[in-house]
Amino acid sequence: MIVDGKQLRPIWLDADGRTVKVIDQRRLPHELVILDLTTVDQVIEAIVEMVVRGAPLIGVTGAYGVLIALHTAANEATYVKYCQRIAAARPTAVNLAWAVARVSAAVQSAVSPLERMAAAWREAATIDAEEVARCRRIGEHGARLIAAVSRAKNGAPVNILTHCNAGWLACVEWGTATAPIYVAHEQGIDLHVWVDETRPLNQGARLTAWELGKAGIRHTVVTDNAGGHLMQHGRVDLVIVGTDRTTRTGDVANKIGTYLKALAARDNHIPFYVALPSSTFDWERRDGLREIPIEERSADEVRFVQGLGPNQTERVLVPPAGSPAANPAFDVTPARLVTGFITERGVCAASEEGILRLFPEKK
Ligand code: MRU
């Protein structure tokens, strides 16, 4: 994406073919820092510590991670262990294990060490390019939904609420939930985005607000609890969120708090769409609540808040030092609360039947 006149991506492979460059998303929006990943431990740490985050992006990082594993493992057993550790670095986003498995399979069909590296590079670059193309198509399909709301409002601004960051920072380019917003904006549709701050790590306030601001899109950051109130007062036309894993029946795991937005949207008769590339469907699982692994992260992410102090980025403690905290990072929104999915193949109903109509090869 173009940021301050320059082309920027959250990840790319350096010209040496073995260094992965990433934007350190922990430092945004106040500092733009690029990190080099050259070892498997660095790749895993970047995923776990959320230097890189968002389902499609951690998939792409895992894919390049397999290439680094090949370059650095002393033997086959170590390479296999490296791949297993990368795939397990975060449990909820299905893209990670999917991408690692895909690159590993491509490597398996090659013979010499050089051929194996070439195969890993090709497959990782393909996944990277495919995610970009999928997100662009999600944008085109989703923009039609926004255009329809705009027409129904006679061109008055369309108010869209989004949660977390399902933007290009989470996906390489375009984003999932933000792709329809970027495309609609390109088409000249008047819109405004309510950005949930998304505690505890504030991906909305830090990352989505930064992305939208850089793209010149009107937006307002709100507390996570404001959505229901805004909906009750007719100030939200449409909700669009991303997802980390969606079952074949349409249950949606996404950033903690998504479920409450879906409940409020249903109570207020507001369409609630989930935008996702096919790489985020889990074709094996049917019951999201019982079967999707929910990541529990450090309580310190809840206890401390990070922001810009007078001179530098600072972390401050919010609750009493002795109060315990808990940090489930995702929740599951049942399919019955989802109006539809925006995928690279079009928009479908949030049901197994609706999904399989777009992806008949998964029947
Ligand atoms: O914990 P994060 O920041 O990785 O969570 C990201 C989300 O919940 C996104 O909404 C999801 O990955 C979709 S990204 C297009």
Residues whose N, C-alpha, C, O or C-beta is under 5 A from the ligand:
A	BS01	MRU	R53 G54 A55 P56 H163 C164 N165 A166 G167 A170 C171 T176 Q203 G242 T243 D244 N254 K255
